Every structure is written in structure tokens, then in C-alpha cells.
Amino acid sequence: MLISTVGTGQNNAFNVLLIFDPAASGTNQALIPVTVSPPAPANPLLPPTNLGRPALIPRSFMAASQDGRFIMGVNLPNANNRVAFVYEVASGVVLRSTSAHQRQPPGQRGPGWLQVHGRAHLLDSKTLAVMAQQNAANANYPFPTGTNFNLQQNQGGSIFTPDGGRLFTAFNIAPVQNPAARPNVSQLMVNDPDNLLIETALQLPENAAGQMVISQDGANIYALSESGFMIIPWARRANNPIAMLDTNVQLLVNDQCGVYANRRTGTASLRNLGRGRMTATATVQTEATNTGVIQIPGIGGPGGAGGGIVGGGGIIITLPGAGGAAANTAAAAPQVRPTVAADGVNFNFTFNAAAARSLGTASPTHLFLVQSNEAINIPPAIRVYQNNRNSRRPAASSRFPST
């Protein structure tokens, strides 16, 4: 049995890992210290995390690989040292360790030991190299203006699916400030486990507070939360409306002779992949620098990213507002008209004549925030390009998905 402790002695540097054999008898039952080699370098002291909410307080976390051969751990013996390590069960030896930024429980992927995730970093357990870091730029929906994953007032957790095909994460996205802002850990993000691309996100009824675990069949996620404990029935998510776009990029084309008249309009279909009634709207957002934000009571609604919570309730979410939007950006935006479809909502975009004053693609491009009061997820945003070209000069263009 491997035991992780806060350590003893000067700087809590001794007896951090101990081996105990419950089957031994007599003097053989002594705790045997494990030598951590190579020693991890010191890590800079970060500001105190005064979260103002209940948070996870243990300073040692460990998780075993599914084949039982390895144990990945994160240990915080004192404020100056955070160590991530890989322990081999058969030899009783720490194979590798490194100074770590992790302050959350590690996770493991797949039937063997492949990758671990903690504090928004993805590590390869074979080398302990950082493979990816969670970032708002990897999401297909907009984050609040000026915010990203808060690594100094960190709160939340993560867990791989049993087959390693997805990674669920929920981390604090409140801005870094002093005193610390109230954490916002209300989004359960579904990530690509290879590169931390955020595929979608579900709105949670309350803030996650710490460690997550998942059932062996992957049907339910259990997480520490603000009220104490939360169950997320992942396998039954399709019983509620789920809003997903068939494409999140639209290219509208205009020319002086009408050669491309059939491309002046475009349609993006928002399909309901779940059950139940679903409505949605699309609102143009500015990508210029602005300080305006909108406080949204609850989840969804005008001005806020979608994601209704079954049974109501929710918390305040801060989203990009139009307070500092440039007037010319909105004036040149394509017109959008939503129409109800059998399986969701179609957004019909039309080229704006104001974008035809010069040749080329209108800049800045326009990002439309898609909102649904009924959907339990945050729908992707739609980016619309308006290209005004000379019909006498043929041009070829290709459309690629974007985030």
C-alpha cells in the first residue's frame, strides 16, 4: 500500500511517500519511506487562494492506472513545493517526478497509463512533459471578456471517461484579481483528451468545488460541489435539448454584376440532438476591445450564452456585452433571421450592403453568439465572413470549421 503524506522534518521534505504492507506481521509492519529521485526543483510561491467559497483542502492526491501498475500523484508538502510523480507498484520506486503547477487531483486515461490532467495542464506520465494547457481560445463558444482559466484562484476538477475517449473538466474562469473574485466553476467542459480542444460544455446547477469521479460504465459523474455533492447523469443527457450546429462558419459573397447572387445568403442549422422543445437566437458580438459586460441572472436568456438547467435555478454568468461595441461593426453586420425547423432552428444570414463599399473580406469579421434557454449545453458561436469581389476576377474559396 502506497501512502502519501504532507511530510515531516524541515520543509516537510521527509517521509512524503511511505509503503505499508498490511499482510506483514511484527516488526515487518513498519512504514518504509520511498525515495523520490530525482528531487523536484522548488516552485515560486503563488498568492493565497482566498476563494470565498468551500474548496478542497487536502494537499496530497493519487490515482492508479486501470491495470494497477502505476500510481500518479500530486503532493503539496508546503507552500513552496508542488510535486507530480509517477510511482511503479512492482518495484516500489518513484520513476520520475517534477515540479508541478497542479493543485487538483490527477486523472488517468485508458486501460494503461497514458496521460494525466490537473490544474488545466495535460501531462504525459511517461515523460511528465506538458502536452497541452486548457485555454479559452480552444472553445467554440465565447468566454467572458478578458477572462480565461484562473490558475491562481484555482477550483474545480477533471476526470477521463473509462475508455479515455473524452476528458471532462470544470475549472474556475473568474478573473484574477485581489481580493479574489467569487469563483465561476459552472461549466462542465467536454474536451478532446489529446489536445484539450473544448468540444462543448454543459451548464451545471451549481459550482464544482473539487475532485470528480466517474462510474465504470461512464454513465454518471460524481463531483464535490458548492453545496457538498453533485451527480451529473451523463448517459441521460439526451433526455434534454442539446443544441449543436451543423457548421459554425458562413461565407457570404457579393459582386457588382450578380454573378454570385446565390451566395449572398447562407444558412446555419442549429439541431436539437436531444429531446424536448428548443428555441434559439443569434446576436452579433463585437470583437473590438471593450469593457462592457452584461450580468445574466440564471442561465441563458438574451445576451447570455445558452444552457438551461433542468428544474430552473442557476447562478450569475458574466458574458461579453455590447457596451463598448463600435457602431460601424454592428452597422456592417450581416442580417440574421431565425426560422423554426423540424429538428431545431435555422439561422439565415444575408450579405449587408454596407460591406460592399470596398473589395475584399469585411474586417472585423462578425461573431454571432447563439443562445438557447432550453438547451443544457452552450451552443457554438457562428463566425460570418462577408466577401465583396469583382465578378470579372474569378476566385476560389474554401470553408473550414473554426473555434
C-alpha positions as CSV (number, residue, x, y, z in Angstrom):
1,M,0.0,0.0,0.0
2,L,1.4,3.4,-1.0
3,I,0.6,6.2,1.4
4,S,1.0,9.9,0.5
5,T,1.6,12.3,3.5
6,V,2.3,16.0,4.0
7,G,5.8,15.0,5.0
8,T,7.9,15.6,8.2
9,G,11.1,17.4,9.1
10,Q,12.4,20.6,7.7
11,N,10.2,22.0,4.9
12,N,8.2,18.8,5.1
13,A,10.8,17.1,2.9
14,F,10.9,13.7,4.5
15,N,8.6,10.7,4.6
16,V,6.4,12.2,1.9
17,L,5.7,8.7,0.4
18,L,5.5,5.5,2.6
19,I,5.0,1.9,1.8
20,F,2.9,-0.2,4.2
21,D,2.3,-4.0,3.9
22,P,-0.9,-4.9,5.9
23,A,-0.2,-8.6,5.4
24,A,3.2,-8.4,7.2
25,S,3.4,-9.2,10.9
26,G,5.5,-8.0,13.8
27,T,8.4,-5.6,13.1
28,N,7.9,-6.1,9.3
29,Q,4.8,-3.9,9.5
30,A,7.0,-0.8,9.8
31,L,6.4,2.1,7.3
32,I,9.1,2.2,4.7
33,P,9.9,5.6,3.2
34,V,10.1,5.9,-0.6
35,T,13.0,7.9,-2.0
36,V,11.8,10.4,-4.6
37,S,14.5,10.7,-7.3
38,P,15.3,13.0,-8.9
39,P,14.3,15.7,-6.4
40,A,11.8,18.2,-7.8
41,P,13.0,21.8,-8.1
42,A,11.4,24.5,-6.0
43,N,8.3,26.3,-7.4
44,P,7.6,30.0,-6.9
45,L,5.2,30.9,-4.1
46,L,1.8,31.9,-5.5
47,P,-0.6,34.4,-3.9
48,P,-3.0,32.9,-1.4
49,T,-6.2,31.5,-2.9
50,N,-8.8,33.3,-0.9
51,L,-11.8,31.8,-2.8
52,G,-14.5,32.9,-0.5
53,R,-16.2,29.6,-1.1
54,P,-15.8,26.0,0.1
55,A,-12.8,24.4,-1.6
56,L,-10.9,21.1,-1.5
57,I,-8.2,21.3,1.3
58,P,-6.2,18.0,1.1
59,R,-2.6,18.5,0.0
60,S,-2.0,15.0,-1.5
61,F,-3.8,13.3,-4.4
62,M,-3.2,10.0,-6.1
63,A,-4.8,7.9,-8.8
64,A,-3.9,4.4,-10.0
65,S,-3.8,3.2,-13.6
66,Q,-6.5,0.8,-14.6
67,D,-4.0,-2.0,-14.9
68,G,-2.7,-1.3,-11.4
69,R,0.9,-1.0,-12.5
70,F,1.4,2.7,-11.8
71,I,0.2,5.4,-9.4
72,M,0.3,9.1,-10.4
73,G,0.3,11.6,-7.6
74,V,0.5,15.3,-6.8
75,N,1.9,16.3,-3.4
76,L,1.9,19.7,-1.7
77,P,4.1,19.3,1.4
78,N,4.4,23.2,1.8
79,A,3.5,26.4,0.0
80,N,6.8,26.4,-1.9
81,N,6.7,22.9,-3.3
82,R,4.3,21.1,-5.6
83,V,5.5,17.8,-6.9
84,A,4.0,15.5,-9.5
85,F,5.3,11.9,-9.5
86,V,4.9,8.5,-11.2
87,Y,5.3,5.5,-8.8
88,E,5.7,1.9,-10.1
89,V,3.9,-0.6,-7.8
90,A,6.0,-3.6,-8.7
91,S,9.3,-2.0,-7.8
92,G,8.2,0.4,-5.1
93,V,10.2,3.1,-6.9
94,V,9.2,6.6,-8.0
95,L,10.2,6.5,-11.7
96,R,10.1,10.2,-12.3
97,S,9.0,13.5,-10.6
98,T,8.9,17.1,-11.5
99,S,7.9,20.5,-10.0
100,A,4.2,20.8,-10.7
101,H,1.7,23.6,-11.1
102,Q,-1.1,21.1,-10.3
103,R,-3.3,21.8,-7.4
104,Q,-6.1,19.4,-8.4
105,P,-6.4,15.6,-8.2
106,P,-4.7,13.8,-11.2
107,G,-6.7,11.7,-13.6
108,Q,-5.7,8.8,-15.8
109,R,-6.6,7.8,-19.3
110,G,-7.2,4.4,-20.9
111,P,-6.6,0.8,-19.8
112,G,-2.8,1.5,-19.3
113,W,-1.2,4.7,-18.1
114,L,-1.1,7.3,-20.8
115,Q,-1.9,10.9,-19.7
116,V,-2.9,12.8,-16.6
117,H,-4.7,16.1,-16.2
118,G,-4.6,18.6,-13.4
119,R,-4.9,22.4,-13.0
120,A,-5.7,22.8,-16.7
121,H,-2.5,21.1,-17.8
122,L,-2.3,17.8,-19.7
123,L,0.8,15.7,-18.8
124,D,2.3,12.7,-20.4
125,S,3.1,10.3,-17.5
126,K,5.9,8.7,-19.4
127,T,7.9,11.9,-19.5
128,L,5.9,14.3,-17.3
129,A,6.1,16.8,-20.2
130,V,3.2,19.3,-20.5
131,M,1.3,18.2,-23.7
132,A,-1.4,20.9,-23.6
133,Q,-3.0,23.6,-21.5
134,Q,-6.6,24.4,-21.3
135,N,-7.4,27.8,-22.8
136,A,-10.5,29.7,-23.7
137,A,-9.2,30.1,-27.3
138,N,-9.8,26.3,-27.7
139,A,-13.6,26.7,-27.2
140,N,-16.1,27.1,-30.0
141,Y,-18.2,29.5,-27.9
142,P,-17.1,32.9,-26.4
143,F,-15.8,33.2,-22.9
144,P,-16.5,36.4,-20.8
145,T,-14.5,39.3,-22.0
146,G,-10.9,39.4,-20.5
147,T,-11.2,36.0,-18.7
148,N,-9.6,32.7,-19.1
149,F,-8.9,29.7,-16.7
150,N,-7.9,31.2,-13.4
151,L,-4.7,29.3,-12.3
152,Q,-4.1,31.4,-9.2
153,Q,-7.5,31.1,-7.6
154,N,-7.9,27.5,-8.9
155,Q,-11.0,25.5,-8.1
156,G,-12.7,22.5,-9.8
157,G,-11.7,19.1,-11.1
158,S,-11.4,16.8,-14.1
159,I,-11.9,13.1,-15.0
160,F,-11.3,10.9,-18.0
161,T,-14.1,8.7,-19.4
162,P,-13.3,5.0,-18.7
163,D,-12.3,4.4,-22.3
164,G,-10.2,7.6,-22.4
165,G,-12.2,9.0,-25.3
166,R,-13.2,12.2,-23.5
167,L,-12.0,14.4,-20.7
168,F,-14.5,16.3,-18.5
169,T,-13.2,19.4,-16.8
170,A,-14.7,22.2,-14.7
171,F,-12.3,25.0,-13.6
172,N,-12.6,28.5,-12.3
173,I,-13.0,31.1,-15.0
174,A,-13.4,34.1,-12.8
175,P,-10.9,37.0,-13.5
176,V,-7.7,37.1,-11.5
177,Q,-8.0,40.0,-9.0
178,N,-7.2,40.9,-5.4
179,P,-9.2,40.3,-3.4
180,A,-10.2,37.2,-5.3
181,A,-13.5,37.2,-7.2
182,R,-16.2,34.8,-6.5
183,P,-15.3,31.6,-8.5
184,N,-17.3,30.6,-11.5
185,V,-17.0,26.8,-12.0
186,S,-20.4,26.3,-13.5
187,Q,-19.4,24.8,-16.9
188,L,-18.6,21.1,-17.4
189,M,-16.5,21.1,-20.5
190,V,-16.1,18.1,-22.8
191,N,-12.6,18.0,-24.2
192,D,-10.6,16.1,-26.7
193,P,-8.1,14.2,-24.5
194,D,-5.2,14.6,-27.0
195,N,-5.1,18.4,-27.3
196,L,-7.7,19.8,-24.8
197,L,-9.9,21.2,-27.6
198,I,-13.2,22.1,-25.9
199,E,-15.9,20.3,-28.0
200,T,-18.9,21.6,-25.9
201,A,-19.9,22.5,-22.4
202,L,-22.8,21.7,-20.1
203,Q,-24.2,24.2,-17.6
204,L,-24.1,22.9,-14.1
205,P,-26.7,23.8,-11.5
206,E,-24.0,24.9,-9.0
207,N,-20.3,25.4,-8.8
208,A,-18.0,22.4,-8.8
209,A,-15.5,22.6,-5.9
210,G,-13.0,19.8,-6.3
211,Q,-12.5,16.2,-7.2
212,M,-14.6,14.3,-9.7
213,V,-15.0,10.5,-10.3
214,I,-16.9,8.6,-12.9
215,S,-18.8,5.3,-12.8
216,Q,-17.1,2.3,-14.5
217,D,-19.8,2.4,-17.3
218,G,-19.3,6.2,-17.8
219,A,-23.0,6.8,-17.1
220,N,-22.6,9.1,-14.1
221,I,-20.1,11.7,-12.9
222,Y,-19.9,12.4,-9.2
223,A,-18.3,15.7,-8.1
224,L,-17.7,17.8,-5.0
225,S,-19.8,20.9,-5.3
226,E,-20.6,24.2,-3.5
227,S,-23.4,22.5,-1.6
228,G,-21.4,19.4,-0.9
229,F,-22.1,16.8,-3.6
230,M,-23.4,16.7,-7.2
231,I,-24.4,13.9,-9.6
232,I,-24.2,14.5,-13.3
233,P,-26.2,11.9,-15.3
234,W,-24.1,12.0,-18.5
235,A,-25.7,8.9,-20.0
236,R,-29.1,10.6,-19.8
237,R,-28.1,13.9,-21.3
238,A,-30.1,13.3,-24.5
239,N,-33.3,13.4,-22.5
240,N,-33.0,17.2,-22.6
241,P,-32.5,19.6,-25.5
242,I,-28.9,19.7,-26.8
243,A,-28.1,22.4,-29.3
244,M,-25.4,21.7,-31.9
245,L,-24.6,23.5,-35.2
246,D,-24.0,21.7,-38.5
247,T,-21.4,24.3,-39.2
248,N,-20.1,27.3,-37.3
249,V,-18.7,29.2,-40.3
250,Q,-20.6,31.1,-43.0
251,L,-19.1,32.8,-46.1
252,L,-21.4,35.4,-47.8
253,V,-20.3,36.6,-51.3
254,N,-21.3,39.7,-53.2
255,D,-20.3,41.2,-56.6
256,Q,-21.3,44.1,-58.7
257,C,-22.9,42.0,-61.5
258,G,-24.8,39.5,-59.5
259,V,-22.7,36.5,-60.6
260,Y,-22.6,35.3,-57.0
261,A,-26.2,36.2,-56.2
262,N,-26.9,32.7,-54.9
263,R,-24.1,33.1,-52.3
264,R,-25.4,36.4,-50.8
265,T,-27.2,34.3,-48.3
266,G,-26.2,31.3,-46.1
267,T,-27.9,29.1,-43.6
268,A,-26.5,27.6,-40.4
269,S,-28.7,24.9,-38.8
270,L,-28.9,24.5,-35.1
271,R,-30.1,21.0,-34.5
272,N,-31.6,19.5,-31.3
273,L,-29.7,16.3,-30.7
274,G,-31.7,15.6,-27.6
275,R,-35.4,15.7,-26.7
276,G,-37.9,18.4,-25.9
277,R,-38.8,21.9,-27.2
278,M,-35.8,24.1,-28.2
279,T,-35.7,27.8,-29.3
280,A,-32.7,29.9,-30.1
281,T,-31.5,33.3,-31.1
282,A,-28.2,34.6,-32.6
283,T,-26.8,38.0,-31.6
284,V,-23.8,39.7,-33.2
285,Q,-20.9,40.4,-30.9
286,T,-18.1,42.8,-31.2
287,E,-14.5,41.6,-31.3
288,A,-13.2,45.1,-30.7
289,T,-11.7,45.9,-27.3
290,N,-14.5,46.8,-24.9
291,T,-15.2,46.9,-21.2
292,G,-18.9,46.4,-21.3
293,V,-20.3,43.2,-19.8
294,I,-23.8,42.0,-19.1
295,Q,-24.8,40.4,-15.9
296,I,-27.2,37.5,-16.7
297,P,-29.4,36.3,-13.9
298,G,-29.6,32.5,-14.2
299,I,-28.6,30.6,-17.3
300,G,-29.4,31.6,-20.9
301,G,-31.7,34.4,-22.0
302,P,-31.0,37.5,-24.1
303,G,-27.3,38.5,-24.1
304,G,-26.1,35.3,-22.4
305,A,-24.7,32.0,-23.7
306,G,-27.3,29.3,-23.7
307,G,-27.7,26.3,-21.5
308,G,-30.8,26.0,-19.4
309,I,-30.8,24.0,-16.2
310,V,-33.5,21.4,-15.8
311,G,-35.7,22.4,-13.0
312,G,-34.6,26.1,-13.1
313,G,-32.1,27.9,-10.8
314,G,-28.6,28.7,-11.7
315,I,-26.0,31.4,-10.9
316,I,-25.0,34.7,-12.5
317,I,-22.8,34.4,-15.6
318,T,-20.8,37.3,-16.9
319,L,-20.7,37.4,-20.7
320,P,-19.4,39.7,-23.4
321,G,-21.7,42.7,-23.8
322,A,-22.2,45.4,-26.4
323,G,-21.2,48.2,-24.1
324,G,-18.1,49.1,-26.0
325,A,-19.1,47.9,-29.4
326,A,-18.1,50.0,-32.3
327,A,-21.1,51.4,-34.2
328,N,-19.7,50.6,-37.6
329,T,-19.2,47.0,-36.6
330,A,-22.9,46.5,-35.9
331,A,-23.9,48.6,-38.9
332,A,-22.0,46.4,-41.3
333,A,-23.1,43.1,-39.7
334,P,-25.0,40.6,-41.9
335,Q,-28.7,40.4,-41.3
336,V,-29.8,37.2,-39.5
337,R,-33.3,35.7,-39.4
338,P,-34.1,32.6,-37.3
339,T,-36.7,30.2,-38.6
340,V,-38.1,27.1,-36.8
341,A,-37.2,23.8,-38.4
342,A,-38.4,20.3,-37.6
343,D,-35.2,19.4,-35.7
344,G,-34.2,22.8,-34.4
345,V,-33.7,26.3,-35.7
346,N,-32.2,27.6,-38.9
347,F,-30.3,30.9,-38.9
348,N,-30.5,32.6,-42.3
349,F,-27.7,35.2,-43.0
350,T,-27.8,37.9,-45.7
351,F,-24.9,40.0,-47.0
352,N,-25.0,43.5,-45.7
353,A,-24.8,46.2,-48.5
354,A,-22.6,48.3,-46.2
355,A,-19.9,45.7,-46.6
356,A,-19.8,46.2,-50.4
357,R,-18.1,49.6,-50.2
358,S,-14.7,48.1,-50.9
359,L,-13.3,44.8,-52.3
360,G,-12.2,42.0,-50.1
361,T,-13.5,40.5,-46.9
362,A,-15.0,42.8,-44.4
363,S,-13.0,43.3,-41.3
364,P,-13.5,42.7,-38.5
365,T,-15.4,39.5,-39.1
366,H,-18.7,39.1,-37.3
367,L,-19.2,36.6,-34.5
368,F,-22.8,35.6,-33.6
369,L,-23.5,34.4,-30.1
370,V,-26.1,31.6,-30.2
371,Q,-28.4,31.4,-27.2
372,S,-31.0,28.8,-26.1
373,N,-33.0,29.0,-22.9
374,E,-33.9,25.3,-23.1
375,A,-30.7,23.6,-24.1
376,I,-28.5,22.2,-21.4
377,N,-25.3,22.9,-23.3
378,I,-23.7,26.1,-24.5
379,P,-24.2,26.2,-28.3
380,P,-21.2,27.1,-30.5
381,A,-20.9,30.6,-31.9
382,I,-21.2,31.3,-35.6
383,R,-18.5,33.3,-37.4
384,V,-19.7,35.0,-40.6
385,Y,-17.3,36.3,-43.3
386,Q,-18.6,38.9,-45.9
387,N,-16.6,38.9,-49.1
388,N,-17.1,41.5,-51.8
389,R,-15.4,40.6,-55.0
390,N,-15.1,41.7,-58.7
391,S,-17.1,39.4,-60.8
392,R,-14.6,39.8,-63.7
393,R,-11.8,38.2,-61.5
394,P,-12.8,34.6,-60.6
395,A,-11.8,33.5,-57.1
396,A,-11.9,30.2,-55.3
397,S,-12.6,29.9,-51.6
398,S,-12.8,27.0,-49.1
399,R,-14.6,26.8,-45.8
400,F,-13.0,25.2,-42.7
401,P,-14.5,24.8,-39.2
402,S,-13.2,27.3,-36.7
403,T,-13.2,27.9,-33.0
